[in-house]
Amino acid sequence: MYGDLALKLINEAKRTQNLEILPIYQDEIIRNIVRETKELERTLNFLEEQQKLDSNNRIDQCQLFVSHLCMRRNKRCLLAYERLRSEKLDQLAWENIEPEILNHYESDYFKNYSETLINYKSSFPELDLSGSLEPPKDVFIDVRVLKDAGEIQTEYGVFNLTKDSQFFVRKADVERLIQQGYLQKI
């Protein structure tokens, strides 16, 4: 039935919305939705020709209306899926995380967005634009070192980050290391 594939695509997008990684692009489903939409368009063209000949036929008018709605719904579902993926790519670019599996168009988008983001961030070198917008609940946190990272210089001194050691440090000083996987908040 018309719209079933679009619903399947949206359900897939909803399922993967809260994942940290970006799942594989649903090429086959998208191709089938586009094919279905083109088929609907051909049906619409035929019905519009019929409508010109017999404008009093209520069944054709109803079918014309339903076909228009199905076509619009398919397009909206495709756009919602693409928007969700682009927002996820934007988020990964802000967090400096390289996505694993992308199609050609998404990898181009991610590369261009990352370059634009780097240029934008370089305009404000004194500001950390990748930090959280939420105010911190705790200024200092306990962290455990997951990987050796050497020495880091902070406002409160130098820390030697050796594996399995623990520190009570200012959150702003180690946020980037937590994102990169060197530290874990306890």
For each residue, the residues with C-beta under 8 A, 3 or more apart:
1: 4
2: 36 40 70 74
3: 6 7 70 73 74 77
4: 1 7 8
5: 8 9 29 32 33 36 74
6: 3 9 10 33 73 74 77 78
7: 3 4 10 11 77
8: 4 5 11 12 29
9: 5 6 12 13 26 29 30 33 77 78 81
10: 6 7 13 14 77 80 81
11: 7 8 14 15
12: 8 9 15 16 23 26 29 81
13: 9 10 16 17 80 81 84 85
14: 10 11 17
15: 11 12
16: 12 13 19 22 23
17: 13 14 84
18:
19: 16 22 23
20:
21: 99 100
22: 16 19 85 88 89 92 99 100 101 102
23: 12 16 19
24: 101
25: 30 85 101 102 103 106
26: 9 12 29 30 81
27: 30 31 103
28: 31 32
29: 5 8 9 12 26 32 33
30: 9 25 26 27 33 34 78 81
31: 27 28 34 35
32: 5 28 29 35 36
33: 5 6 9 29 30 36 37 74 77 78
34: 30 31 37 38 78
35: 31 32 38 39
36: 2 5 32 33 39 40 74
37: 33 34 40 41 71 74 75
38: 34 35 41 42
39: 35 36 42 43
40: 2 36 37 43 44 67 70 71 74
41: 37 38 44 45 71
42: 38 39 45 46
43: 39 40 46 47 63 67
44: 40 41 47 48 64 67 68 71
45: 41 42 48 49
46: 42 43 49 50
47: 43 44 50 51 60 63 64 67
48: 44 45 51 52 64
49: 45 46 52 53
50: 46 47 53 54 57 60
51: 47 48 54 55 57 60 61 64
52: 48 49 55
53: 49 50
54: 50 51 57 60
55: 51 52
56:
57: 50 51 54 60 61
58: 61 62
59: 62 63
60: 47 50 51 54 57 63 64
61: 51 57 58 64 65
62: 58 59 65 66
63: 43 47 59 60 66 67
64: 44 47 48 51 60 61 67 68
65: 61 62 68 69
66: 62 63 69 70
67: 40 43 44 47 63 64 70 71
68: 44 64 65 71 72
69: 65 66 72 73
70: 2 3 40 66 67 73 74
71: 37 40 41 44 67 68 74 75
72: 68 69 75 76
73: 3 6 69 70 76 77
74: 2 3 5 6 33 36 37 40 70 71 77 78
75: 37 71 72 78 79
76: 72 73 79 80
77: 3 6 7 9 10 33 73 74 80 81
78: 6 9 30 33 34 74 75 81 82
79: 75 76 82 83
80: 10 13 76 77 83 84
81: 9 10 12 13 26 30 77 78 84 85
82: 78 79 85 86
83: 79 80 86 87
84: 13 17 80 81 87 88
85: 13 22 25 81 82 88 89 106
86: 82 83 89 90 109
87: 83 84 90 91
88: 22 84 85 91 92
89: 22 85 86 92 93 99 102 106 109 110 113
90: 86 87 93 94 113
91: 87 88 94 95
92: 22 88 89 95 97 98 99 110
93: 89 90 96 110 113 114 117
94: 90 91 117 130
95: 91 92 130 179
96: 93 130 179 180
97: 92
98: 92
99: 21 22 89 92 102 106 110
100: 21 22
101: 22 24 25
102: 22 25 89 99 106 107 110
103: 25 27 106 107
104: 107 108
105: 108 109
106: 25 85 89 99 102 103 109 110
107: 102 103 104 110 111
108: 104 105 111 112
109: 86 89 105 106 112 113
110: 89 92 93 99 102 106 107 113 114
111: 107 108 114 115
112: 108 109 115 116
113: 89 90 93 109 110 116 117
114: 93 110 111 117 118
115: 111 112 118 119
116: 112 113 119 120
117: 93 94 113 114 120 121
118: 114 115 121 122
119: 115 116 122 123
120: 116 117 123 124 129
121: 117 118 124 125 129 130
122: 118 119 125
123: 119 120
124: 120 121 127 129
125: 121 122
126:
127: 124
128: 131
129: 120 121 124
130: 94 95 96 121 176
131: 128 172 175
132: 136 175
133:
134:
135:
136: 132 139 171 172
137:
138: 141 171
139: 136 170 171 172
140: 168 169 170 171
141: 138 168 169 171 174 185 186
142: 166 167 168 185 186
143: 166 167 169 174 178 183 184 185 186
144: 164 165 166 183 184 186
145: 148 149 161 162 163 164 165 166 167 182 183
146: 163 181 182 183 184
147: 163 181 182
148: 145 161 162 163
149: 145 152 161 177 182 183
150: 160 161
151: 158 159 160 161
152: 149 158 159 161 173 174 177
153: 158
154: 157 158 159 169 170 173
155: 170 173
156: 169 170 173
157: 154
158: 151 152 153 154
159: 151 152 154 167 169
160: 150 151 165
161: 145 148 149 150 151 152 165 167 177 182 183
162: 145 148 165
163: 145 146 147 148
164: 144 145
165: 144 145 160 161 162
166: 142 143 144 145 186
167: 142 143 145 159 161
168: 140 141 142
169: 140 141 143 154 156 159 173 174
170: 139 140 154 155 156 173 174
171: 136 138 139 140 141 174 175
172: 131 136 139 175
173: 152 154 155 156 169 170
174: 141 143 152 169 170 171 177 178 183
175: 131 132 171 172 178 179
176: 130 179 180
177: 149 152 161 174 180 182 183
178: 143 174 175 181 182 183 184 185
179: 95 96 175 176
180: 96 176 177
181: 146 147 178
182: 145 146 147 149 161 177 178
183: 143 144 145 146 149 161 174 177 178
184: 143 144 146 178
185: 141 142 143 178
186: 141 142 143 144 166
